[in-house]
Amino acid sequence: MKRTTLLLSALAIVGSACMNPTSDAGEGSRAVAVDASVTTRTISVISRNLYVGADVDRVIGALATPDPTDDLPALLGAIAVVQATDFPARARALAREIERQRPHVVGLQEVSRLDIDLTPLGIPAPVIHQDFLATLLQALADRGLDYRVAATVQNTTAAPLPGVSLVDFDALLYDARRADLGPVLAARQFQQNIGTVAPGVTILRGYVAAEFRVNGRRYTVLNTHLESGTAPGLGLLRAAQATELAAVLGTLSPAILLGDFNDYPGSLMHQVLSGAGFTDLWAALYPGRSGFTCCHAEDLSNPEAAFDQRIDYVWTRGIGRPSGEVVGRIGLLGARAAEKFPGPLHPLWPSDHAGLAAVVGTSE
């Protein structure tokens, strides 16, 4: 039997045994398992928006208004929600996800560093110091996993008051036992961004890209977080950011794009990446199935997923059959009630987004 046939058969067995993607979030979130016997020509990835833990946009909106009386209530409300959504507990849940999936590469968005201490201002509020990346890496190490940072980029910064600081990053991780890191190709902010919106608050997005060697083959993997929102002009901004990604990657192949792209299938952003030769993996493998990934309630308390948007993607180029047809499986993480776990006030989801776990293969 030819290698191509063996690969396709093995991937079909893995997919049918371990997941059944449908438009229903519950069934679509079944785990993607990677059988060691079929990894010779496959690479496995996860894309995960970690979620800062509260609606930061509401706080930024309050800061951006000329009314100073709404700033502190919005900030204190967000602090309470951050406590309730308990990132250290969520990091342990995310580490369990990664342990089950064992992806070669992980793309992370909304990797926050949060420092809040209002005591110098005489304001009674919880003191919070959270480094999402360090916390997740420790949770992975506690499970005996050796995931390392390939690259990070610093994006949005918010320091609206003394003692309040939020810094946002994107990051690429890789399994050091099963993947080798090659050159880091990019770790930068987009040329076009919103910029400063309030004193001390600058909204920026960026991307990280690196080369990895997995099972004897080189892959370029890029992780990003495009601008969010529905205000006029933001769709054009996302399209411009996607155009920059396509230019950075040029003709590199095989290549995988991971991230929170904050736009819907068929949008200008989607058209830009499709036009650059990238395949929307979910749409290619499961046409007609929604694959919604967003969003849970702000405090992650909703008992069941009620997603209504597909804004997180895995894109591939140069992976699959010589004809261009993709080969693999993709599924949702954090979309079934069974994936919730105890939190300080109520059961929690690992994030406000579903994650995407994918296994893609090549017949070359």
C-alpha positions in Angstrom: 0.0 0.0 0.0 1.3 3.5 -0.9 2.4 5.9 1.9 -0.4 8.3 0.9 -3.1 5.6 1.4 -1.6 4.6 4.8 -1.5 8.2 6.0 -5.1 8.9 4.9 -6.4 5.7 6.5 -4.5 6.3 9.7 -5.8 9.9 10.0 -9.3 8.7 9.3 -9.1 6.1 12.1 -7.8 8.7 14.6 -10.5 11.1 13.7 -13.4 8.7 13.8 -12.3 7.2 17.0 -11.7 10.4 18.9 -13.9 13.2 17.6 -17.0 13.9 15.7 -17.0 17.5 14.7 -20.5 18.9 14.1 -22.2 22.3 14.3 -23.2 21.4 17.8 -20.5 22.7 20.2 -20.9 19.8 22.6 -20.0 17.1 20.0 -17.5 19.3 18.2 -15.4 19.6 21.3 -14.4 16.0 21.5 -10.6 15.7 21.9 -8.3 15.3 19.0 -5.9 12.4 19.8 -2.6 12.0 18.1 -1.6 8.3 17.7 2.2 8.0 17.8 2.0 5.5 14.9 0.7 8.1 12.5 2.9 11.1 13.4 5.6 10.6 10.8 3.9 12.9 8.4 1.6 14.9 10.7 1.9 18.0 12.9 -0.5 18.8 15.7 -1.3 22.3 16.9 -3.6 24.2 19.3 -4.8 27.7 19.1 -6.0 29.2 22.4 -7.1 32.6 23.4 -6.4 32.6 27.2 -8.8 35.5 28.0 -7.7 38.2 30.4 -10.6 37.3 32.7 -13.0 40.3 32.4 -14.4 42.6 29.8 -11.5 45.0 29.4 -13.3 46.8 26.5 -15.8 48.1 29.0 -13.1 49.5 31.2 -11.3 51.1 28.3 -14.7 52.5 27.1 -15.1 54.1 30.5 -11.6 55.5 30.5 -12.1 56.9 27.0 -15.2 59.0 28.0 -14.8 62.5 29.3 -16.7 61.5 32.4 -14.2 60.7 35.2 -16.8 59.3 37.5 -17.3 56.0 35.6 -13.6 55.0 35.5 -13.2 53.6 39.0 -16.5 51.7 39.1 -15.7 50.0 35.8 -12.2 49.1 37.0 -13.4 47.7 40.3 -16.1 45.7 38.6 -13.5 44.2 36.3 -11.2 43.3 39.2 -14.1 41.4 40.8 -14.6 39.4 37.7 -10.9 38.7 37.3 -11.0 37.2 40.8 -14.0 35.1 39.9 -12.5 33.8 36.7 -9.3 32.7 38.6 -6.6 32.3 36.0 -4.4 30.0 38.0 -7.2 27.5 38.1 -7.9 28.0 34.4 -4.2 27.6 33.7 -4.3 24.1 35.3 -7.3 23.3 33.1 -5.5 24.5 30.0 -2.5 22.4 30.9 -4.7 19.4 31.2 -6.0 20.1 27.7 -2.5 20.3 26.3 -1.5 17.1 28.1 -4.4 15.3 26.5 -3.7 16.7 23.0 0.1 16.8 23.1 0.4 19.3 20.3 3.7 20.0 18.8 3.0 23.7 18.7 0.6 26.0 20.7 -0.4 29.5 19.7 -1.6 31.6 22.5 -3.5 34.9 22.5 -4.4 37.3 25.3 -1.4 36.2 27.3 -1.7 38.8 30.0 0.6 40.2 32.7 -1.7 41.9 35.2 -0.7 43.9 38.2 -3.2 45.7 40.3 -2.5 47.3 43.7 -4.7 50.3 44.6 -3.7 50.5 48.2 -1.3 53.5 47.6 -4.4 55.4 46.4 -6.3 54.5 49.5 -8.8 52.4 47.5 -9.8 49.1 49.1 -9.5 46.5 46.4 -7.9 43.1 46.0 -4.2 43.0 45.1 -3.6 41.0 41.9 -0.3 40.0 40.4 -0.7 37.4 37.6 1.7 36.4 34.8 -0.3 34.2 32.5 2.6 32.8 30.6 4.7 31.9 33.7 1.6 30.4 35.4 0.8 28.2 32.4 4.3 27.1 31.9 4.5 26.0 35.5 1.2 24.2 35.2 2.6 22.3 32.2 5.8 21.5 34.0 3.8 20.2 37.0 2.3 17.7 34.6 5.7 16.5 33.5 5.5 18.3 30.1 8.4 20.3 28.5 6.8 23.1 26.6 9.0 26.0 25.9 8.6 29.6 24.5 9.5 30.0 20.9 8.6 33.7 20.7 6.4 36.4 22.2 5.3 39.8 21.1 4.0 42.6 23.4 0.8 44.2 22.3 -1.7 46.3 24.2 -0.6 48.1 27.3 -2.9 49.7 29.8 -1.7 51.7 32.8 -4.5 54.2 33.4 -3.9 54.7 37.1 -0.9 54.3 39.5 -0.9 50.7 40.6 -2.8 49.4 37.6 -1.0 47.7 34.7 -2.1 45.3 32.0 0.2 44.1 29.3 -1.0 41.8 26.5 1.2 39.3 24.6 0.9 36.7 21.9 3.1 33.6 22.3 4.2 30.5 20.5 5.0 27.4 22.6 6.5 24.1 21.4 6.9 20.6 22.8 10.7 20.4 23.2 10.6 16.6 23.3 8.9 16.3 20.0 9.7 19.4 18.0 12.8 21.4 17.3 12.8 25.1 17.1 14.3 26.7 14.0 14.7 30.4 13.2 12.2 32.9 14.8 10.9 34.7 11.7 8.8 37.4 13.3 7.8 38.8 16.6 6.4 42.2 16.0 3.3 44.5 16.2 1.3 45.2 13.1 2.1 48.3 11.1 -1.5 49.4 11.3 -3.1 49.5 14.8 -5.6 51.5 16.7 -3.0 53.1 19.0 -3.7 55.3 22.0 -7.4 55.5 23.0 -7.2 56.9 26.5 -4.4 58.2 28.8 -2.1 55.3 29.5 -4.0 52.9 27.2 -2.6 51.9 23.8 -4.3 49.2 21.8 -1.9 47.2 19.7 -2.0 43.8 18.0 0.9 41.7 16.7 2.1 38.3 15.6 4.9 35.7 16.2 6.2 33.3 13.6 8.9 30.6 13.8 10.1 27.5 12.0 9.7 24.1 13.6 11.1 20.8 12.6 8.6 18.0 13.4 9.1 14.4 12.4 11.8 15.4 9.9 9.9 18.1 8.2 10.1 21.9 8.5 6.9 23.9 9.1 6.4 27.6 9.5 3.8 28.4 12.2 2.5 31.9 12.8 0.2 32.9 15.7 -1.7 36.2 15.8 -4.6 38.2 17.4 -6.2 40.6 15.0 -8.1 43.7 16.1 -11.6 43.1 17.6 -14.8 45.0 17.3 -17.6 46.0 14.9 -17.1 49.7 14.7 -16.8 51.2 11.2 -13.4 50.6 9.7 -12.4 47.7 11.9 -13.1 45.2 9.2 -10.8 47.1 6.9 -8.1 47.2 9.6 -8.3 43.4 10.1 -8.0 43.0 6.3 -4.9 45.2 6.4 -3.4 43.2 9.3 -4.1 39.9 7.4 -2.4 41.4 4.3 0.7 42.0 6.4 0.6 38.4 7.6 0.4 37.2 4.0 3.3 39.5 3.0 5.5 38.3 5.9 5.0 34.7 5.1 5.4 35.3 1.3 5.5 31.9 -0.4 6.7 29.9 2.7 5.3 26.4 2.6 4.2 24.3 4.4 2.8 27.0 6.7 0.2 27.1 9.4 -1.6 30.2 10.8 -3.2 30.1 14.2 -5.1 32.7 16.1 -8.0 34.8 17.1 -8.8 36.6 13.8 -11.9 38.3 15.1 -13.8 38.1 11.9 -16.3 35.8 10.2 -15.9 33.4 7.2 -16.3 35.4 4.0 -15.1 38.7 5.6 -12.4 40.8 3.9 -9.9 39.3 6.3 -11.0 35.8 5.3 -10.7 36.7 1.6 -7.2 38.1 2.0 -5.9 34.9 3.5 -7.7 32.6 1.2 -6.4 34.7 -1.7 -2.8 34.2 -0.4 -3.3 30.4 -0.8 -4.3 29.5 2.8 -7.0 27.0 3.5 -9.5 27.6 6.3 -9.1 24.1 7.9 -12.5 24.0 9.6 -14.4 25.0 6.4 -12.4 22.6 4.3 -12.9 19.6 6.5 -16.5 20.3 7.7 -18.3 22.4 5.2 -21.7 23.6 6.4 -20.9 23.0 10.0 -20.7 26.2 12.1 -17.6 25.6 14.2 -18.5 28.6 16.4 -15.8 29.5 18.9 -17.1 32.5 20.8 -18.0 33.5 23.4 -18.8 32.3 26.9 -20.2 34.7 29.5 -17.8 37.4 30.9 -17.5 35.6 34.3 -17.5 32.1 32.6 -20.5 31.1 34.6 -22.9 30.0 31.7 -23.9 26.4 32.2 -23.7 25.5 28.5 -21.9 26.9 25.5 -24.0 29.3 23.5 -21.5 30.3 20.8 -22.6 32.3 17.8 -19.4 33.4 16.1 -16.5 31.6 14.4 -13.6 33.9 14.8 -10.7 31.6 15.8 -9.0 29.7 12.9 -6.4 27.3 11.9 -5.2 28.1 8.3 -2.8 25.8 6.3 -0.9 26.1 3.1 1.2 23.4 1.4 -0.1 20.6 3.7 -2.1 17.7 2.4 -2.4 16.0 -0.9 -0.4 17.1 -4.0 -3.8 18.4 -5.3 -4.0 20.8 -2.4 -6.7 18.9 -0.5 -6.1 19.1 3.2 -5.7 16.0 5.3 -6.5 16.0 9.0 -8.9 16.7 11.8 -9.9 19.7 13.8 -12.0 20.1 16.9 -13.1 22.5 19.6 -11.7 22.6 23.2 -13.6 24.1 26.1 -17.1 23.9 24.5 -18.7 21.0 26.5 -20.1 21.4 30.0 -18.1 18.4 31.0 -14.9 20.5 30.5 -15.9 23.0 33.2 -14.2 22.8 36.6 -14.7 24.3 40.1 -14.0 28.0 40.5 -14.1 30.4 43.5 -17.8 31.3 43.0 -19.1 28.8 40.4 -17.8 26.3 37.8 -15.6 27.8 35.1 -14.7 27.3 31.5 -11.0 27.4 30.7 -11.5 30.6 28.6 -14.3 32.7 27.1 -13.3 31.2 23.6 -13.2 27.6 22.5 -9.8 26.5 21.6 -8.9 24.7 18.3 -7.0 21.5 18.3 -5.9 20.2 14.9 -3.8 17.4 13.3 -2.8 17.9 9.7 -0.8 15.7 7.5 1.0 15.6 4.2 1.4 12.8 1.7 4.7 14.1 0.4 
